[in-house]
Amino acid sequence: MQTDKINTTVLTQFMNQVKAADTANQREIRLDIATAKNIHHTLALVMTRLAGNYEGLMQSQAKEEPVITVQMDGGVWAEK
């Protein structure tokens, strides 16, 4: 799992822009292509990291096998 941080500032700005537009009852928001590309890139990084972390979690849980203990004492042989 990667631990380096992803800069999500562009996503926060986008969410604030949507919230402000909603509060002002605006019907649309406009993004320049540079902002749209930044949002696209950041979302791709976040989703890729999420998928990788999820896959790593699933693999680590799959490796944990239950411990089975078998004891044998030989039993008792009785002749009749």
PyMOL commands that set and color helices and strands:
alter all, ss='L'
color gray80, all
select helices_A, chain A and resi 9-23+33-63
alter helices_A, ss='H'
color red, helices_A
deselect
rebuild
show_as cartoon
